[in-house]
Amino acid sequence: MNVERIVIGMDFSESAIATMQWVAGSFGVAADLILVHALEPDRHRPLPPVSYPTSAAAALPEAAAERMREIARLLPRGRTRVIVREGRGYTVLPDVAREVRADLVAVGAHGEGSPRSRLLGTTADRFVRSTRVPVLVGNGPADARVERLVVGVDGGSMTSTVLAWAQYAREAFNARVSVVRAVDDPATVILETAARDQADLIIVGRRAVVAGIPTPLGRTLRHVLHQATCPVLVVTPKEEPLVFHQPDATPGSRADRPPW
C-alpha cells in the first residue's frame, strides 16, 4: 500500500494550515499534495485587494487561488497543486478526491470560527460521514514525528483494514503501536491509552457508507473525534479488501508474523 496522493482541505484557518504542514511532514513526505479550497456561497468573506479582475464575483476565486499559492509556498516541496471551487466543503472535497484518486484526505478538526475548540467543524463532520476515502482529522506540530500509534479495533469487518493501515503507518514511521480492543466504553479506553502513551496518531475505523449518503457516526468514533488531542486517522470501508502481497515470505519470516 502506498500513499501517493493526498487531498488537503484548506479554509485559510490556523487549523487548516497546521494540518497541511503536519501532513506534509508525515504522511505526505513522498506524496503529491492537492490543496483544495471551497468557495461557500453564503459565507461572509473579506475580499483581498487584487488588481486584475474588475468585479467582486471574478475577484474572489482569483484572490482565493493566490492565497492558496502563498500557503503552498510554506511547504519545502514542489509536488503541490491548488484547486479552488464553488460549493460546500463537504461536497467539493469528495468530488476532488474521486477525480484525483486520492489515497487520503486531510481536514482540520474545526474551521475558522473555533480555532481552539476540540469539537468537529461542519466540513470535517459531514465529510467523515460520507466519504469512502480514509480521512486524517486534525493536526500535530508541524515538525512532529509520528512515533506512537494507538489503534482501536472491535473485531468487526473493518478490523483487517484498520490493522493494514496501522501496519503501513508503523513501517513508514518506525512507530510503536498499541492496539486497543475494549468491550465496555471503547472510546474512553482508546482516549485514555492515547493520553497515557502520548500518542501522535489514533487510527480507528468507521461503518460503511451507502451510495455516498452521510450516515451517523458511531458512538465510539464520534467520541474519539470530538475528544482526541492528537490527529485521528479514520479508515473507511473499501469495495475490495486491502491485501498485502508478499510473495517471497517463508514460514517463520517477518512477513509471516503479526504486524506487531
MARKOL-101734 format. One record per residue: residue in three letters; x, y, z of N, C-alpha, C in turn. Coordinates in steps of 0.1 Angstrom, whole numbers, plus 5000, padded with zeros to 4 digits. Example, Ala and Ser with C-alpha at 12.3 -4.5 7.8 and 13.67 -1.06 7.14 Angstrom:
<rs>
ala513249435078512349555078513249675078
ser512849785071513749895071512950005079
</rs>
This chain:
<rs>
met500849885000500050005000500950125000
asn500550224992501350354991500350464992
val500850574998500050694999500750794989
glu500150804977500750874966500151014964
arg498851024967498051154965497251184977
ile497451304983496751344995496051474992
val494751484994493951604993493851665007
ile494051795007494051865020493051985019
gly492051985028491052085028491652215034
met491452325027492052455032491052565032
asp490752615045489852725046490552845051
phe491852845051492752955055492852975070
ser492252885078492252895092493652845097
glu493952875110495252825116495252675116
ser494052625119493952475120494252415106
ala493752465096493952405082495452415078
ile496052535081497452555077498352455085
ala498052445098498852355107498652205102
thr497452175098497152035093497952015080
met498052115071498852095059500252075062
gln500852155071502252145074502552005081
trp501651965090501851835097501751715087
val500751725078500651615068501851605059
ala502251725054503451735045504651675051
gly504851685065505951635071505851495076
ser504651435075504451295080503951205068
phe502751195066502151115055502551165041
gly502851295040502951345026504451365022
val505351305029506751325025507051295011
ala506551175006506751134992505551144983
ala504451214988503151214981502951344974
asp502051344964501651464958500551524967
leu500651654970499651724978498751814969
ile497451794971496451874964495651954974
leu495952094975495252174984493952224978
val492852214985491552244980490852344989
his490352444982489552544989488152554983
ala487152554991485752554987485252704989
leu484752764979484152894980482652874983
glu482352884996480952855000480152984998
pro478952964992478253084987477653184997
asp477353135009476653225019477553255030
arg478853235029479753275040480453415037
his480353495047480953635046482453615045
arg483053675035484553665033485053805029
pro486053845036486753975032487453945018
leu487354045010487954024996489354094996
pro490454014995491754064994491954154982
pro492654264983492854354972493654284960
val493054284948493654234936493454334925
ser494354344916494254444905493654384892
tyr493754254890493454204876491954194874
pro491054134883489654124879488954264881
thr487854274874487154404875485854394884
ser485454274888484254254896484554174908
ala483754194918483954114931483753964928
ala482753934919482553794916483753724910
ala484453794901485553744895486753744904
ala486853844913488053864921488153764932
leu487053714937487053624948487853494945
pro487453424934488153304931489653324928
glu489953434921491353474918492153504931
ala491553574940492253614953492453484961
ala491353394962491553274969492653184963
ala492753174950493753094944495153154947
glu495253284947496553344950496953314965
arg495953324974496253294988496653154989
met496053064982496352924982497852904978
arg498252974967499552954962500553014973
glu500253114980501053174990501253065001
ile500153005005500252905016501052785011
ala500852744999501652624994503152654994
arg503552784993504952814994505552795008
leu504652775018505252735031505852605032
leu505552515022506052385021507352375014
pro508352305019509652295012509552175002
arg508752194992508552084982507952144970
gly507952064959507452114946506252034941
arg505851924947504751844942503451884949
thr503052004946501852064953500952134942
arg499652104943498752174934497652244942
val497052344937495952414944494752414935
ile493552394941492352384934491352474942
val490652564936489552644942488252624934
arg487252584942485952554935484852614944
glu483752644937482552694944481752574949
gly481252584961480452484967480752454982
arg480052364988480252335002481552245003
gly482252275014483552195016483252045016
tyr482152005022481951865024481451795011
thr481151875000480851814987482051834978
val482751954979483851974970485051884973
leu485351854986486451764989486251624983
pro485051564986484951424980484951424965
asp484451534958484551534944485951534939
val486751624945488151634941488951504944
ala488651444956489251314960489051214950
arg487751204945487451104934488251134921
glu488251254917488851294905490351264904
val491051294915492551274916492851134921
arg491851054925492050924931492950934943
ala492551014952493351034964493350914973
asp494550894979494650784989494350825003
leu494250955005494051005018493551155017
val492551195025492151325026492451385040
ala492951505041493251555055492451685056
val491851695068491051815071491351865085
gly491251995088491452045102490151995110
ala490351985123489251935131488152045132
his488552165130487552275131487952385122
gly487052475119487352575109487652715114
glu487252815107487652955110487053005123
gly485852955126485053005137485552965151
ser486252855152486652805166487952745166
pro489052815164490352765162490952695175
arg490352715186490852655198489952545204
ser488752525197487852415201488352285197
arg488052175205488252045201487151985193
leu485952055192484851995186485052005170
leu484451905163484551905149483752015143
gly484352075132483652165124482652095115
thr481852175108480852115099481452035088
thr482452095081483052025070483651895074
ala484451895085485051765089484051665093
asp483051705100481951615104481251555093
arg480751635083480051585072480851505063
phe482151545061482951465052483251325057
val483651325070483851185076482651095075
arg481451155075480251075075479851025061
ser480551085051480051055037481150995028
thr482350995032483450955022483850805023
arg484350755012484950625012486450635012
val487050755013488450775013488850785028
pro489950725032490450745046490650895049
val490350935061490351075064491251105076
leu492251195075493051235086492451365092
val492051365104491351475110492251535121
gly492551665120493351735130494751745126
asn495551795135496951825131497851805144
gly499151785142500051785152501051905150
pro502051925158503052025155503652005141
ala503952115134504352105120505652015119
asp506452015128507751935127507651805136
ala506451765140506351645149506551515141
arg507151415147507351285142506251195147
val505751105138504751005143505550885149
glu505650885162506450785169505550685177
arg504350725180503550645189502150645183
leu501650525180500250505174499350435184
val498150475185497150395192496050355182
val495750225181494850175171493650105178
gly492450155174491250095180490549995171
val490349875176489649775167488549715176
asp487549655168486449595175486149455171
gly487049395163486849255158485849245147
gly485249355142484349355131484949355117
ser484149385107484549375093485649475090
met485849585097486849685094488149655100
thr488249555109489449535117490649515108
ser490549425098491649395089492149515082
thr491249605077491649725070492349825080
val491749835092492349925102493849875105
leu493949745107495249695110496249705099
ala495749705086496649725075497149865074
trp496349965077496750105078497750115090
ala497450055101498350065112499750005109
gln499749895101501049835097501749925088
tyr501049995078501650085069502250205077
ala501550265087502050375094503250335103
arg503150215109504250165117505550155109
glu505450095097506650075089507150205083
ala506150295079506550425073507250515083
phe506850505096507350605106508250535116
asn508350395115509050325125508550355139
ala507150345140506450385152506150265161
arg505950295173505450195183503950195183
val503350075183501850065182501250005194
ser500150065199499350005210497949975203
val497549845204496249805198495249795210
val494149855208493149865218491849795213
arg491349695221490049635218489349625232
ala488349705233487649705246486149685243
val485549605252484049575250483249685256
asp483649735268482949835275483649975273
asp482850075268483250205266484650215259
pro484650165246485950165239486550295236
ala485650405234486150535232487050585243
thr486550565255487250615267488650535268
val488550405265489850325266490850375256
ile490350405244491250455233491850585237
leu491050675242491550815246492450805257
glu492150725267493050705279494350645275
thr494350545266495550485261496450595253
ala495750675245496450775237497050875247
ala496350915257496951005267498150945275
arg497950825279499050755286500250745278
asp500150705265501250675256501750805249
gln501050915252501351045245501451015230
ala500350965225500250915211500251035201
asp500951015190501051115179499851095169
leu499250975169498150955160497350835165
ile495950855163495050745166494450695153
ile494350565152493750505140492550425144
val491350465138490150395140489350375127
gly488350285127487550255115486250315116
arg485450315105484050365105483250275097
arg481950285100480950195093480850225078
ala480250145070480150165056479250275053
val479550345041478750455036477950395024
val476650415024475750365014475450475003
ala475950444991475650534980476050684982
gly477150704990477650834993476750915002
ile475750855008474850935017475450945031
pro475551065037476151075050475350995060
thr476050915068475450835079475950875092
pro475150855103475550895116476850825120
leu477750905126478950845132478550755144
gly479250645145479050555157479450635169
arg478950585181479250655193480750655196
thr481450545194482850545197483650635188
leu483350635175484150725166483850875169
arg482550905171482251045174482951095187
his482951005197483551045210485051065207
val485750975200487150995198487451115190
leu486651145179486951255171486751395178
his485751395187485451515194486351545206
gln487051435211487851455223489351435222
ala489751375210491151345208491951475208
thr493151475214494051585214495251565204
cys495151455196496151435186495351405173
pro496051405161495351365149494651225150
val493551215142492851085141492751045127
leu493250925123493050875110491850785110
val490750815103489550745102489650655089
val489750525091489850435080488450395075
thr488150405062486850385057486850245049
pro485650185048485550065041485850075026
lys486549975020486749975006485949874999
glu485749894986484949794979485649664978
glu487049664978487749544978488649544990
pro488949424996489749415008491149465005
leu491849525015493249565013494149445016
val494949415007495849295008497249335006
phe498149285015499549305013500149185006
his500749204994501349094986502749084990
gln503148964995504548944999504948804994
pro505148784981505348654975506648584980
asp507548664986508848594990508848555004
ala507648565011507548525025507748375027
thr508448345037508648195040508148175054
pro507748055058507348025072508348075082
gly507848155092508748205102509348335099
ser509248375087509848505083509048625089
arg509548745087508948865093507548875087
ala507348845073506148865067505048765072
asp505448665079504548565083504048585098
arg504548695103504248735117503248845118
pro502548855129501648975131502449105129
pro501849215125502549335122503149395135
trp502749355147503349405159503649285168
</rs>
